[in-house]
Amino acid sequence: MTTSALHLGVDIGTSSCKVVAVDAAGAVVATASGEYPLNSPRPGWSEQDPAEWWAATVDCIRKVVASPRIGSAVVAIGLSGQMHGLVALDDRDEVLRPAILWNDQRCAAECEEITESAGGPAAVLRATGNRLITGFTAGKIAWLRTHEPESFAKIARILNPKDYLRLRMTGRHVTDVSDASGTGLFDVAERRWSHSMVTASGIDAAILPTVVESSVATGRLLPEVARELGLSGDIQVYGGGGDAVVQTASMGIARPGDIGITVGTAGVVAAVSPTCPDNTAGSVQVSCYNSADQWHIMGVSLSAAGALQWLTDVLNQLPGGSQIGIPAVIDLAKDIPPGADGLLFPPYLAGERSPHYAPTATAALVGLTRMHSLGHIVRAVIEGVLLNMREILETFARLGIPCERIVASGGATRNPFWLQTMADVFGVEVVTRPGSSEGGAYGAALVAGIGAGTWESFEDVYRHLQVSSHFRPDRTAAERYDQIFAGYRNLYDHLGGIYDDIETARGS
């Protein structure tokens, strides 16, 4: 493979598509992104139109390969995407309804029914390595059977979001082991579909895609698609990975004690293990990693940078004002002391998955007084997100996974304030690496490069990935956050009793 070879990584996120071109030295040489809407037709629902994913993908790839020096050098494509989403297809591969996304909470009753049918929570954990949560795909399929039986009856295939792109690119119904791990239908330890969970879910196994390891080639671009994208028809599309997993690959998590923390719409705390952990308590989410001999352990908080985006969107609804961007909103918090003068924010805007499995949990500003300003609220939102992830790190510690250094990534980590606050809240060094801020798209490009033979393994790739920034904790701030965390960690227990009252008031 020549050093001029380029690898495209395509990531279908919750709010936007990103495409990156990565060279043989691991450097990003071109990027493009495009947004699309997120629809919430009812409280707790989250949907998107897969056609908008494809339109954004085509536009972004065309932008990246517009230069002949780039387009002609592309040798492989890797795919990444938001995990757990349900794309239901008929026998002509037409989309039957809007995709139901990872942060959709509608199928709690169906998850309970499947769990009971499987033999209870312990049986589900034995079969899959994970508890069956509302975010996973299995409950969404069961919800369709109950609430939209006409659509359910027409299902010929189901796919996760990134794999819908693969279908459009290659005509193949294929997923990879990391994305399959988040369906609730996959035996993570054995890296195959779980017969017992498929049966308990009442699903015909024929609707499930073929599963491959992440660096396996899954098909060449269809001729008409290659022409549309401006690429060669000889280019292979590789397995890729679910975004929360392949993002860890992009961060170069390689040594014991390294923990990956991604601050995107959701917050992901992640580690890699050479063995599949015994997750009998269901306290974390275990997935197959993007290397065939490793597993991925993570806790996912459903609202991270998405909480700050929500606050910014609310501020921009004020009449008569100019639109304010997230950097300007963050600036409001910089003169506020750590702890926001006693204001705390449990960030459960979309329910919660980790550190507490609580689909009906809601966010709150606790300790609000007349002395608090907008800057206090902004700081409390950022701190609440990070304190919540610190609780996930406590869960890791109970599993014997230490945290000695954090490798940070995600769109929010482009802002130094997020990174320094992260170092202070966690009390350890935080570093970033080039490319990791590009998210799952970068990891997907690395997986494609391994599949294409540019690199032998992730270890081979990581030789090229140097640390680009360091943030060390301020001792005074870190001690203050230790005190704050001692109280914050009790908030969920204090507030848990009111969530049913909120549901009643909501009329649910």
Secondary structure, 3 states (H helix, E strand, C coil): CCCCCEEEEEEECCCEEEEEEEECCCCEEEEEEEECCCECCCCCCCEECHHHHHHHHHHHHHHHCCCHHHHCCEEEEEEEECCCCEEEECCCCCECCCEECCCCCCCHHHHHHHHHHHCCHHHHHHHHCCCCCCCCHHHHHHHHHHHCHHHHHCCCEEECHHHHHHHHHHCCCEEEHHHHCCCCCEECCCCEECHHHHHHCCCCHHHCCEEECCCCEEEECCHHHHHHHCCCCCCEEEEEEEHHHHHHHHHCCCCCCEEEEEECCCEEEEEEECCCCCCCCCCCEEEECCCCCCEEEEEEECCCHHHHHHHHHHHCCCCCCCCCCHHHHHHCCCCCCCCHHHCECCCCCCCECCCCCECCCCCCCECCCCCCCHHHHHHHHHHHHHHHHHHHHHHHHHCCCCCCEEEEECHHHHCHHHHHHHHHHHCCEEEECCCHHHCHHHHHHHHHHHHHCCCCCHHHHHCCCCCCEEECCCHHHHHHHHHHHHHHCCHHHHHHHHHHHHHHHHCC
